[in-house]
């Protein structure tokens, strides 16, 4: 059996509470933060820069990506899906974010993958890379300025995704069924990152806006609405619950 990952700076000491390594606009970290809040788990946050991972992050996750959840014992769980399943098993209890029978849970996981893979590839990654990350680092293509064509292509793909979300929201109480689930948190994590940048014309997506307003008003969302990125101010309506 492989040894558990241990935080190099605290082992063999213990933390006073669990810790999350994250980047504020990273949707995978945002989803994890929402899940932790829904599970009522207090956690301290340590910001990482995805373009320059720290040695601590690399030791805990050789892939160099966040989120990484660190228990108060120092044991770490790395990667969004591993963290999501770990939290569901260890913190779920009576508050499940992957609820229902096997078929219902499969639908939750399908939609989480939809947003974490398809939405991320087509929308979130190109928009965040071109509008945010290029401000801090020269990318491997050698260009320091944003690739506006790539960003516009990402934003063009936003419409069909929001149309699909609206279809789900009209047919169901929440995206995956009758209960709030990890699917809603995944969708909100990606959409909120784009909304932070002011790149969603909500007047064109009233059904998606109504769904987003519901989840944005939940107590678990408050910390995300307080996020700020140096040099990248949030849109004027980002923290407004009546937007």
C-alpha positions in Angstrom: 0.0 0.0 0.0 1.3 3.5 -0.9 2.2 5.8 2.0 -0.2 8.7 2.4 1.0 12.2 1.2 2.0 14.3 4.2 2.4 18.0 4.3 6.2 18.5 4.4 6.1 21.6 6.6 3.9 20.3 9.4 4.6 16.6 9.7 4.9 15.2 12.4 3.0 18.3 13.8 -0.7 18.8 13.4 -2.7 21.6 12.0 -5.4 23.4 14.0 -7.8 22.9 11.2 -7.8 21.4 7.6 -6.1 23.4 4.9 -6.8 23.9 1.2 -4.2 24.8 -1.3 -6.0 26.7 -4.1 -6.0 29.6 -6.6 -9.0 31.9 -6.2 -10.2 31.8 -9.8 -9.5 28.2 -10.4 -12.9 26.5 -10.9 -11.7 23.2 -9.4 -10.6 25.0 -6.2 -13.9 27.0 -6.2 -15.9 23.9 -6.4 -14.0 22.4 -3.5 -14.5 25.5 -1.4 -18.2 25.4 -2.1 -18.4 21.7 -1.1 -16.4 22.3 2.1 -18.9 25.1 3.0 -21.9 22.9 2.2 -20.4 20.2 4.4 -19.9 22.8 7.1 -16.1 22.1 7.2 -14.0 25.0 8.4 -10.7 25.3 6.4 -7.8 27.6 6.2 -6.8 28.7 2.7 -3.3 28.9 1.2 -3.1 30.5 -2.2 -1.0 28.9 -4.9 0.0 30.3 -8.3 -0.8 27.7 -11.0 1.9 29.1 -13.2 4.5 28.8 -10.5 3.7 26.0 -8.1 5.5 26.0 -4.8 7.8 23.2 -3.6 5.1 22.3 -1.0 2.5 21.9 -3.7 4.9 19.8 -5.9 5.7 17.5 -2.9 2.0 17.0 -2.2 0.9 16.7 -5.8 3.7 16.0 -8.3 1.3 17.3 -11.1 1.7 20.7 -9.5 -2.0 21.5 -9.7 -4.6 22.5 -7.1 -6.7 21.9 -5.2 -5.0 19.9 -2.4 -6.9 19.2 0.8 -4.8 18.7 3.9 -6.3 17.1 7.0 -5.4 18.5 10.4 -3.2 15.4 10.8 -1.1 16.5 7.8 -2.4 13.8 5.4 -3.1 15.3 2.0 -5.6 14.5 -0.8 -4.7 15.9 -4.2 -6.8 16.6 -7.3 -10.4 17.8 -7.6 -12.1 14.5 -8.2 -10.1 12.7 -5.5 -10.9 15.5 -3.0 -14.6 15.5 -3.9 -15.0 11.8 -3.4 -12.9 11.9 -0.2 -15.0 14.7 1.3 -18.2 12.9 0.4 -17.0 9.8 2.2 -15.5 11.5 5.2 -17.8 14.6 5.6 -21.0 13.7 3.8 -22.9 12.1 6.7 -26.5 13.4 6.4 -25.4 16.1 3.9 -24.6 14.3 0.7 -23.5 16.2 -2.4 -23.6 13.0 -4.5 -27.1 12.0 -3.4 -29.6 9.3 -4.5 -29.4 5.8 -5.9 -26.6 4.6 -8.2 -28.3 6.1 -11.3 -28.8 9.5 -9.6 -25.2 9.5 -8.4 -24.0 8.6 -11.9 -25.9 11.7 -13.3 -24.2 13.9 -10.7 -20.8 12.6 -11.7 -21.6 13.0 -15.5 -22.5 16.6 -15.1 -19.5 17.3 -12.9 -17.3 15.9 -15.7 -19.2 18.0 -18.2 -18.2 21.2 -16.5 -14.8 20.1 -15.3 -13.7 18.7 -18.7 -15.9 20.0 -21.5 -16.8 23.4 -20.2 -13.3 23.9 -18.8 -11.6 23.0 -22.1 -14.0 25.0 -24.3 -14.7 28.1 -22.1 -13.0 28.4 -18.7 -9.4 27.6 -19.6 -9.0 29.8 -22.7 -10.8 32.8 -21.1 -8.9 32.6 -17.8 -5.6 31.9 -19.5 -5.9 34.8 -21.9 -7.5 37.3 -19.6 -5.8 36.5 -16.3 -2.8 34.3 -16.4 -1.1 36.1 -19.2 -0.9 39.1 -17.0 1.5 37.3 -14.7 3.5 35.1 -16.9 4.8 34.7 -20.4 3.1 31.5 -21.8 5.0 28.7 -23.6 4.0 30.2 -27.0 6.3 33.1 -26.3 3.5 35.7 -26.4 3.0 38.0 -23.4 -0.2 39.7 -24.7 -3.6 37.9 -24.7 -4.7 35.9 -27.7 -8.0 37.7 -28.3 -9.1 35.3 -31.0 -8.7 32.4 -28.5 -10.6 34.2 -25.8 -13.4 35.2 -28.2 -13.7 31.6 -29.3 -14.0 30.5 -25.7 -16.7 33.1 -25.0 -18.6 32.0 -28.1 -18.8 28.5 -26.7 -20.4 29.9 -23.5 -23.8 30.4 -25.1 -24.5 26.7 -25.9 -23.3 25.7 -22.5 -25.6 28.1 -20.8 -28.4 27.0 -23.0 -27.8 23.4 -21.9 -27.7 24.5 -18.3 -31.0 26.3 -18.8 -32.5 23.1 -20.2 -31.5 21.1 -17.2 -32.7 23.9 -14.8 -36.1 24.0 -16.5 -36.6 20.2 -16.3 -35.3 19.7 -12.7 -35.3 21.3 -9.3 -31.4 21.4 -9.5 -29.1 20.4 -12.4 -28.8 16.7 -11.6 -32.2 16.2 -10.0 -34.3 17.1 -7.0 -31.4 18.0 -4.7 -28.5 20.4 -4.8 -25.5 18.4 -5.7 -21.9 18.5 -6.7 -23.1 19.1 -10.2 -24.5 22.5 -9.2 -21.3 23.4 -7.4 -19.2 22.5 -10.4 -21.3 24.5 -12.8 -21.3 27.5 -10.4 -17.6 27.3 -9.9 -16.9 27.6 -13.6 -19.6 30.2 -14.3 -18.6 32.4 -11.3 -15.0 32.6 -12.6 -16.2 33.8 -15.9 -18.7 36.1 -14.2 -15.9 37.6 -12.1 -14.4 38.8 -15.3 -17.8 40.3 -16.4 -18.0 38.2 -19.5 -21.6 36.9 -19.2 -24.5 38.9 -20.6 -27.1 37.6 -18.2 -30.0 39.3 -20.0 -29.5 36.8 -22.8 -29.8 33.8 -20.4 -32.7 34.4 -18.0 -33.2 30.8 -17.0 -29.5 30.3 -16.3 -29.5 33.6 -14.4 -32.4 32.4 -12.2 -30.5 29.2 -11.4 -27.3 31.0 -10.7 -29.1 33.6 -8.5 -30.3 30.7 -6.3 -27.0 29.1 -5.8 -25.2 32.5 -5.5 -27.5 33.4 -2.6 -26.5 30.3 -0.6 -24.3 30.9 2.5 -21.6 28.7 1.0 -21.1 31.2 -1.8 -20.2 34.2 0.4 -16.5 33.6 0.6 -16.2 33.3 -3.2 -18.0 36.6 -3.7 -15.3 38.2 -1.5 -12.5 37.0 -3.8 -10.2 39.5 -5.4 -7.2 39.0 -7.7 -4.5 41.6 -7.6 -4.6 43.6 -10.9 -7.9 41.9 -12.0 -10.9 43.6 -10.4 -14.2 41.8 -10.3 -17.1 42.9 -12.5 -19.4 45.5 -10.9 -22.2 43.0 -10.4 -20.0 40.1 -9.3 -20.9 40.2 -5.6 -24.4 41.5 -6.2 -27.1 39.0 -5.3 -29.7 41.0 -7.3 -27.8 41.2 -10.6 
